[in-house]
Amino acid sequence: MKIQPLNDIVLVLREEKPKRTKGGLIIPDSNKEKPQMGKVVAVGTGKLNKNGNRIPPLVKVGDRILFSSYAGTEIKLDNVDHIFMKEDEILAILS
């Protein structure tokens, strides 16, 4: 499915956390925290300022990002969990 977010909205695919610890212990699904890193899948055209000019987004498709655990709205696209979030909710771009 092709999707284009609007304005300053970003579509993010959440990264999967490993199911085992470094010591080899298996972490049950009920005890796992949701990862706070993801990959940008689609980006809107940017935010409008007071004068009506578009401010281009800082993130681009393919960027790995860090975000807060309660950021955005979770949706399912093609049976895969994604998150729609405003660009302001992104904390950092990872390199």
N, CA, C and O atoms as a MOPAC input file, in Angstrom:
PM7 MOZYME 1SCF
protein

 N      0.84000 1    -1.17700 1     0.00000 1
 C      0.00000 1     0.00000 1     0.00000 1
 C      0.88600 1     1.24300 1     0.00000 1
 O      1.81300 1     1.35200 1     0.80300 1
 N      0.59900 1     2.16800 1    -0.89500 1
 C      1.35300 1     3.41800 1    -0.94600 1
 C      0.61100 1     4.46700 1    -0.13000 1
 O     -0.60500 1     4.61100 1    -0.25900 1
 N      1.33400 1     5.19800 1     0.70500 1
 C      0.71000 1     6.17200 1     1.58400 1
 C      1.59100 1     7.41800 1     1.64900 1
 O      2.81600 1     7.31500 1     1.70800 1
 N      0.96800 1     8.58700 1     1.63800 1
 C      1.68400 1     9.86100 1     1.71500 1
 C      1.14800 1    10.66500 1     2.89400 1
 O      0.02100 1    11.15500 1     2.83800 1
 N      1.93700 1    10.81000 1     3.96700 1
 C      1.49500 1    11.62600 1     5.10400 1
 C      1.34500 1    13.09400 1     4.68400 1
 O      1.97000 1    13.53900 1     3.72100 1
 N      0.52200 1    13.82600 1     5.40500 1
 C      0.28900 1    15.24000 1     5.12600 1
 C      1.09600 1    16.12100 1     6.06700 1
 O      1.43500 1    15.71500 1     7.17900 1
 N      1.39600 1    17.32300 1     5.61200 1
 C      2.06000 1    18.37200 1     6.39700 1
 C      3.29300 1    17.85900 1     7.13200 1
 O      4.22200 1    17.36700 1     6.49100 1
 N      3.32700 1    17.96000 1     8.46900 1
 C      4.52600 1    17.58400 1     9.22700 1
 C      4.39300 1    16.20300 1     9.87200 1
 O      4.99200 1    15.93700 1    10.91400 1
 N      3.60700 1    15.33200 1     9.24800 1
 C      3.41300 1    13.97400 1     9.76500 1
 C      4.46500 1    13.03700 1     9.14300 1
 O      4.81100 1    13.15700 1     7.96800 1
 N      4.95800 1    12.10700 1     9.96600 1
 C      5.96900 1    11.13500 1     9.54900 1
 C      5.42600 1     9.73400 1     9.82100 1
 O      4.83100 1     9.49500 1    10.87100 1
 N      5.62400 1     8.81700 1     8.89100 1
 C      5.23800 1     7.41800 1     9.07200 1
 C      6.49400 1     6.63200 1     9.42500 1
 O      7.48700 1     6.67200 1     8.69900 1
 N      6.44000 1     5.91300 1    10.55500 1
 C      7.62200 1     5.22800 1    11.09400 1
 C      7.33100 1     3.74500 1    11.26600 1
 O      6.26200 1     3.36100 1    11.74100 1
 N      8.28500 1     2.92300 1    10.87900 1
 C      8.25000 1     1.48400 1    11.13700 1
 C      9.10000 1     1.24000 1    12.37400 1
 O     10.30700 1     1.48300 1    12.36400 1
 N      8.46800 1     0.75900 1    13.44100 1
 C      9.16000 1     0.53500 1    14.71000 1
 C     10.14200 1    -0.63100 1    14.56400 1
 O      9.80800 1    -1.66400 1    13.98400 1
 N     11.35900 1    -0.45300 1    15.09700 1
 C     12.35900 1    -1.52500 1    15.06800 1
 C     12.00900 1    -2.59100 1    16.08500 1
 O     11.50300 1    -2.28600 1    17.16400 1
 N     12.27300 1    -3.82100 1    15.74900 1
 C     12.02500 1    -4.94000 1    16.66000 1
 C     13.16600 1    -5.04200 1    17.65000 1
 O     14.33400 1    -4.90800 1    17.28400 1
 N     12.82100 1    -5.28200 1    18.90900 1
 C     13.83600 1    -5.52500 1    19.93100 1
 C     14.18500 1    -7.00600 1    19.92900 1
 O     13.34100 1    -7.83500 1    19.58700 1
 N     15.40100 1    -7.35300 1    20.30200 1
 C     15.75000 1    -8.76300 1    20.36700 1
 C     14.89500 1    -9.50300 1    21.39800 1
 O     14.50800 1    -8.93800 1    22.42100 1
 N     14.61100 1   -10.76500 1    21.11400 1
 C     13.76800 1   -11.56300 1    22.00400 1
 C     14.57100 1   -12.22800 1    23.11400 1
 O     14.00100 1   -12.86900 1    23.99600 1
 N     15.88900 1   -12.07800 1    23.07500 1
 C     16.75900 1   -12.64600 1    24.10200 1
 C     17.67500 1   -11.56200 1    24.65600 1
 O     18.01000 1   -10.60100 1    23.96400 1
 N     18.07400 1   -11.73100 1    25.91100 1
 C     19.04600 1   -10.82000 1    26.50500 1
 C     20.43700 1   -11.23400 1    26.04500 1
 O     20.60000 1   -12.27400 1    25.40700 1
 N     21.44400 1   -10.41800 1    26.36900 1
 C     22.81800 1   -10.76700 1    26.01200 1
 C     23.24700 1   -12.07300 1    26.66500 1
 O     24.07900 1   -12.80400 1    26.12800 1
 N     22.67000 1   -12.36000 1    27.83400 1
 C     22.99900 1   -13.59400 1    28.54000 1
 C     22.25800 1   -14.81100 1    28.01900 1
 O     22.50400 1   -15.92500 1    28.48100 1
 N     21.34600 1   -14.62100 1    27.05600 1
 C     20.64800 1   -15.74100 1    26.45400 1
 C     19.25900 1   -16.01100 1    27.00400 1
 O     18.59900 1   -16.95700 1    26.57500 1
 N     18.80200 1   -15.18700 1    27.95900 1
 C     17.47000 1   -15.38800 1    28.51600 1
 C     16.40400 1   -14.91800 1    27.53400 1
 O     16.57200 1   -13.89200 1    26.87500 1
 N     15.31400 1   -15.66300 1    27.43600 1
 C     14.21300 1   -15.29800 1    26.55600 1
 C     13.29500 1   -14.32400 1    27.28800 1
 O     12.89900 1   -14.56700 1    28.42800 1
 N     12.95700 1   -13.21100 1    26.61500 1
 C     12.07000 1   -12.20200 1    27.19900 1
 C     10.65000 1   -12.47500 1    26.70500 1
 O     10.41500 1   -12.45200 1    25.49700 1
 N      9.69700 1   -12.73300 1    27.60600 1
 C      8.32600 1   -12.97500 1    27.15900 1
 C      7.69500 1   -11.70500 1    26.58300 1
 O      8.04000 1   -10.59700 1    26.99400 1
 N      6.76400 1   -11.86900 1    25.62400 1
 C      6.12200 1   -10.72800 1    24.97800 1
 C      5.42100 1    -9.81500 1    25.96700 1
 O      5.41600 1    -8.59800 1    25.78200 1
 N      4.83200 1   -10.37500 1    27.01000 1
 C      4.09800 1    -9.56300 1    27.97900 1
 C      5.01800 1    -8.67400 1    28.80800 1
 O      4.55200 1    -7.71500 1    29.42400 1
 N      6.30100 1    -8.97000 1    28.83700 1
 C      7.24100 1    -8.23000 1    29.66700 1
 C      8.11800 1    -7.28200 1    28.85600 1
 O      8.91000 1    -6.53200 1    29.42500 1
 N      7.98200 1    -7.31000 1    27.54500 1
 C      8.82300 1    -6.47900 1    26.69900 1
 C      8.29500 1    -5.06000 1    26.62200 1
 O      7.08600 1    -4.83300 1    26.58100 1
 N      9.22000 1    -4.10200 1    26.60200 1
 C      8.86500 1    -2.71300 1    26.35100 1
 C      8.87000 1    -2.49400 1    24.84500 1
 O      9.59900 1    -3.16700 1    24.11600 1
 N      8.06000 1    -1.55900 1    24.38500 1
 C      8.05300 1    -1.24100 1    22.96500 1
 C      9.33000 1    -0.48000 1    22.63700 1
 O      9.72700 1     0.41000 1    23.38900 1
 N      9.97100 1    -0.81200 1    21.53600 1
 C     11.19800 1    -0.09300 1    21.17000 1
 C     10.90200 1     1.36500 1    20.84700 1
 O      9.82100 1     1.69400 1    20.35900 1
 N     11.85400 1     2.22200 1    21.11700 1
 C     11.69000 1     3.64600 1    20.89000 1
 C     12.53200 1     4.12300 1    19.72200 1
 O     12.83900 1     5.31000 1    19.60600 1
 N     12.90300 1     3.19000 1    18.85700 1
 C     13.64500 1     3.52600 1    17.64600 1
 C     12.87800 1     2.99300 1    16.46200 1
 O     12.13600 1     2.01700 1    16.56900 1
 N     13.06400 1     3.64200 1    15.33800 1
 C     12.37800 1     3.19000 1    14.14500 1
 C     12.99600 1     3.77300 1    12.89400 1
 O     13.93800 1     4.56400 1    12.94500 1
 N     12.43400 1     3.35700 1    11.76200 1
 C     12.91200 1     3.80200 1    10.45600 1
 C     11.79800 1     4.59900 1     9.79200 1
 O     10.64700 1     4.16400 1     9.77100 1
 N     12.13600 1     5.76300 1     9.25100 1
 C     11.15900 1     6.61200 1     8.57500 1
 C     10.80200 1     5.98100 1     7.23500 1
 O     11.67600 1     5.71600 1     6.40900 1
 N      9.49700 1     5.74100 1     7.02800 1
 C      9.00400 1     5.09900 1     5.81200 1
 C      8.45300 1     6.13300 1     4.83000 1
 O      8.61700 1     5.98400 1     3.61900 1
 N      7.79800 1     7.18300 1     5.34500 1
 C      7.24000 1     8.24100 1     4.50500 1
 C      7.21100 1     9.54100 1     5.30000 1
 O      7.09000 1     9.53000 1     6.52400 1
 N      7.32600 1    10.66600 1     4.58300 1
 C      7.38300 1    11.98100 1     5.21700 1
 C      6.42500 1    12.91700 1     4.48900 1
 O      6.31200 1    12.87700 1     3.26400 1
 N      5.73100 1    13.76700 1     5.26400 1
 C      4.85200 1    14.77300 1     4.68000 1
 C      5.64000 1    15.89600 1     4.03800 1
 O      6.87100 1    15.87100 1     4.03400 1
 N      4.94200 1    16.88200 1     3.49500 1
 C      5.58200 1    17.97100 1     2.75600 1
 C      6.15900 1    19.05300 1     3.65100 1
 O      6.92800 1    19.88700 1     3.17300 1
 N      5.81800 1    19.07100 1     4.93200 1
 C      6.36100 1    20.05200 1     5.86000 1
 C      5.27900 1    20.88300 1     6.50700 1
 O      4.12400 1    20.87300 1     6.08100 1
 N      5.66500 1    21.59500 1     7.53000 1
 C      4.74900 1    22.41400 1     8.33600 1
 C      4.58100 1    23.79700 1     7.69400 1
 O      5.51000 1    24.32100 1     7.08000 1
 N      3.40300 1    24.37400 1     7.84000 1
 C      3.17300 1    25.74000 1     7.37900 1
 C      3.48500 1    26.71900 1     8.51000 1
 O      3.08000 1    26.50300 1     9.65200 1
 N      4.21100 1    27.80200 1     8.18600 1
 C      4.46100 1    28.82200 1     9.20300 1
 C      3.36000 1    29.87500 1     9.16100 1
 O      2.39500 1    29.72300 1     8.41200 1
 N      3.48600 1    30.93900 1     9.95000 1
 C      2.45000 1    31.97400 1    10.04200 1
 C      2.17900 1    32.65600 1     8.70300 1
 O      1.05200 1    33.07100 1     8.43200 1
 N      3.19800 1    32.76900 1     7.87700 1
 C      3.06700 1    33.45300 1     6.59100 1
 C      2.53400 1    32.54000 1     5.49100 1
 O      2.33100 1    32.98700 1     4.36200 1
 N      2.30600 1    31.27700 1     5.80500 1
 C      1.81100 1    30.33500 1     4.80600 1
 C      2.90000 1    29.65700 1     3.99600 1
 O      2.60400 1    28.94600 1     3.03600 1
 N      4.15800 1    29.86700 1     4.36900 1
 C      5.27200 1    29.20900 1     3.68400 1
 C      5.53900 1    27.85600 1     4.32100 1
 O      5.39300 1    27.70100 1     5.53300 1
 N      5.92800 1    26.87700 1     3.51500 1
 C      6.23400 1    25.53500 1     4.01900 1
 C      7.64800 1    25.47600 1     4.57200 1
 O      8.59800 1    25.96300 1     3.95900 1
 N      7.76200 1    24.86900 1     5.73900 1
 C      9.07100 1    24.59300 1     6.33800 1
 C      9.35900 1    23.12500 1     6.04100 1
 O      8.65400 1    22.25200 1     6.54700 1
 N     10.38300 1    22.83100 1     5.23000 1
 C     10.63600 1    21.42400 1     4.87100 1
 C     11.01700 1    20.59600 1     6.09400 1
 O     11.64700 1    21.10900 1     7.01800 1
 N     10.63600 1    19.30600 1     6.10400 1
 C     10.96400 1    18.44800 1     7.24500 1
 C     12.46600 1    18.18200 1     7.34500 1
 O     13.17800 1    18.17900 1     6.34100 1
 N     12.93100 1    17.96100 1     8.57600 1
 C     14.34700 1    17.65900 1     8.80300 1
 C     14.66400 1    16.19400 1     8.55000 1
 O     15.79000 1    15.85700 1     8.18200 1
 N     13.68000 1    15.31700 1     8.74300 1
 C     13.90400 1    13.88600 1     8.52600 1
 C     13.55700 1    13.52900 1     7.08900 1
 O     12.77600 1    14.21600 1     6.43200 1
 N     14.15700 1    12.43600 1     6.61300 1
 C     13.85600 1    11.95100 1     5.26800 1
 C     13.63300 1    10.44800 1     5.31400 1
 O     13.97200 1     9.79500 1     6.30000 1
 N     13.07500 1     9.91300 1     4.27100 1
 C     12.80900 1     8.47700 1     4.19500 1
 C     14.12600 1     7.71700 1     4.35600 1
 O     15.12300 1     8.04600 1     3.71300 1
 N     14.12000 1     6.70600 1     5.21100 1
 C     15.30400 1     5.89200 1     5.45500 1
 C     16.05400 1     6.25500 1     6.72200 1
 O     16.88300 1     5.47100 1     7.18500 1
 N     15.78500 1     7.43300 1     7.30300 1
 C     16.45700 1     7.84000 1     8.54300 1
 C     16.03900 1     6.92500 1     9.68900 1
 O     14.87700 1     6.52900 1     9.78700 1
 N     17.00100 1     6.59100 1    10.56200 1
 C     16.68600 1     5.90200 1    11.81800 1
 C     16.50400 1     6.97900 1    12.86700 1
 O     17.33400 1     7.87900 1    12.99800 1
 N     15.41000 1     6.88400 1    13.61900 1
 C     15.08200 1     7.93700 1    14.57300 1
 C     14.84200 1     7.37000 1    15.96100 1
 O     14.63000 1     6.17100 1    16.13900 1
 N     14.88000 1     8.25900 1    16.93300 1
 C     14.58500 1     7.95700 1    18.32700 1
 C     13.38800 1     8.80600 1    18.72000 1
 O     13.35200 1    10.00200 1    18.42900 1
 N     12.39000 1     8.19100 1    19.39000 1
 C     11.18900 1     8.91000 1    19.78400 1
 C     10.73000 1     8.43200 1    21.14700 1
 O     11.16700 1     7.38200 1    21.61700 1
 N      9.84900 1     9.19600 1    21.78800 1
 C      9.36100 1     8.80500 1    23.11200 1
 C      8.42200 1     7.60800 1    22.98800 1
 O      7.86300 1     7.35900 1    21.92100 1
 N      8.25600 1     6.88100 1    24.06500 1
 C      7.48200 1     5.63700 1    24.01800 1
 C      5.99400 1     5.86000 1    23.78200 1
 O      5.30200 1     4.93900 1    23.34800 1
 N      5.48600 1     7.05400 1    24.05500 1
 C      4.05900 1     7.33200 1    23.87000 1
 C      3.78700 1     8.23000 1    22.66400 1
 O      2.69600 1     8.78800 1    22.54200 1
 N      4.76100 1     8.37200 1    21.78300 1
 C      4.61300 1     9.25700 1    20.62400 1
 C      3.72600 1     8.62800 1    19.55800 1
 O      3.73700 1     7.41400 1    19.35500 1
 N      2.96800 1     9.46400 1    18.89200 1
 C      2.25300 1     9.06200 1    17.69600 1
 C      1.02000 1     8.20400 1    17.89300 1
 O      0.57400 1     7.94900 1    19.01200 1
 N      0.48600 1     7.76800 1    16.75700 1
 C     -0.69600 1     6.93100 1    16.69600 1
 C     -0.33100 1     5.65000 1    15.96200 1
 O      0.13500 1     5.69500 1    14.82300 1
 N     -0.53800 1     4.51300 1    16.60700 1
 C     -0.18900 1     3.23300 1    16.00000 1
 C     -1.27200 1     2.79400 1    15.02200 1
 O     -2.46400 1     2.87500 1    15.31700 1
 N     -0.83400 1     2.32400 1    13.84500 1
 C     -1.75100 1     1.78700 1    12.83800 1
 C     -1.14700 1     0.52200 1    12.25600 1
 O      0.03800 1     0.24200 1    12.44300 1
 N     -1.96000 1    -0.22900 1    11.55900 1
 C     -1.48800 1    -1.46400 1    10.91600 1
 C     -1.65600 1    -1.29100 1     9.41100 1
 O     -2.77200 1    -1.08700 1     8.93100 1
 N     -0.56000 1    -1.37000 1     8.66400 1
 C     -0.57200 1    -1.29100 1     7.21000 1
 C     -0.01100 1    -2.59000 1     6.65500 1
 O      1.11100 1    -2.97200 1     6.98900 1
 N     -0.77300 1    -3.26900 1     5.81500 1
 C     -0.34000 1    -4.55200 1     5.25300 1
 C      0.08400 1    -5.52300 1     6.34600 1
 O      1.07300 1    -6.24000 1     6.19500 1
 N     -0.66000 1    -5.54600 1     7.44200 1
 C     -0.41200 1    -6.41900 1     8.59700 1
 C      0.92000 1    -6.15500 1     9.29600 1
 O      1.45400 1    -7.04500 1     9.95800 1
 N      1.45700 1    -4.96000 1     9.15900 1
 C      2.69300 1    -4.56100 1     9.83800 1
 C      2.38000 1    -3.30800 1    10.65000 1
 O      1.75400 1    -2.37800 1    10.14100 1
 N      2.81600 1    -3.28000 1    11.92000 1
 C      2.56800 1    -2.13500 1    12.79100 1
 C      3.45700 1    -0.95400 1    12.40900 1
 O      4.67300 1    -1.09200 1    12.28200 1
 N      2.83400 1     0.20200 1    12.22800 1
 C      3.52000 1     1.45700 1    11.93700 1
 C      3.03600 1     2.50800 1    12.91800 1
 O      2.07200 1     2.28700 1    13.65100 1
 N      3.70900 1     3.65500 1    12.93100 1
 C      3.31200 1     4.77500 1    13.78700 1
 C      3.26900 1     6.03900 1    12.94200 1
 O      4.22300 1     6.34700 1    12.22800 1
 N      2.15100 1     6.77700 1    13.02500 1
 C      2.06700 1     8.12300 1    12.48300 1
 C      2.40900 1     9.06600 1    13.62300 1
 O      1.81100 1     8.98100 1    14.69600 1
 N      3.37100 1     9.97200 1    13.40600 1
 C      3.71100 1    10.94300 1    14.44500 1
 C      4.08100 1    12.27000 1    13.81200 1
 O      4.50600 1    12.32900 1    12.65800 1
 N      3.91200 1    13.32700 1    14.57800 1
 C      4.34100 1    14.64500 1    14.12800 1
 C      5.86600 1    14.70900 1    14.21300 1
 O      6.48400 1    14.06300 1    15.05900 1
 N      6.44400 1    15.48500 1    13.33400 1
 C      7.89900 1    15.60300 1    13.33700 1
 C      8.41100 1    16.14400 1    14.66900 1
 O      9.53000 1    15.83400 1    15.07600 1
 N      7.59500 1    16.95300 1    15.35100 1
 C      7.98900 1    17.50700 1    16.66100 1
 C      8.17000 1    16.42400 1    17.72900 1
 O      8.86500 1    16.65100 1    18.72000 1
 N      7.55300 1    15.24600 1    17.54000 1
 C      7.65900 1    14.17100 1    18.53300 1
 C      8.96100 1    13.36300 1    18.37800 1
 O      9.27700 1    12.53400 1    19.23200 1
 N      9.70100 1    13.59600 1    17.31400 1
 C     10.96700 1    12.89000 1    17.09300 1
 C     12.04700 1    13.55800 1    17.94600 1
 O     12.21400 1    14.77700 1    17.91400 1
 N     12.77100 1    12.74400 1    18.70300 1
 C     13.78500 1    13.26900 1    19.62000 1
 C     15.14200 1    13.42000 1    18.95300 1
 O     15.86300 1    14.37800 1    19.23300 1
 N     15.50900 1    12.47200 1    18.05900 1
 C     16.83600 1    12.52400 1    17.43900 1
 C     16.87000 1    11.67900 1    16.17600 1
 O     16.06800 1    10.76200 1    15.99900 1
 N     17.81700 1    12.00500 1    15.30100 1
 C     18.11800 1    11.18200 1    14.12500 1
 C     19.39700 1    10.43400 1    14.44300 1
 O     20.40300 1    11.04600 1    14.80100 1
 N     19.36800 1     9.11200 1    14.31400 1
 C     20.53700 1     8.27600 1    14.63500 1
 C     21.39500 1     8.10200 1    13.39900 1
 O     20.88000 1     7.97400 1    12.28800 1
 N     22.71400 1     8.09700 1    13.59500 1
 C     23.61100 1     7.89500 1    12.46000 1
 C     24.39400 1     6.61800 1    12.59800 1
 O     25.20000 1     6.29100 1    11.72700 1

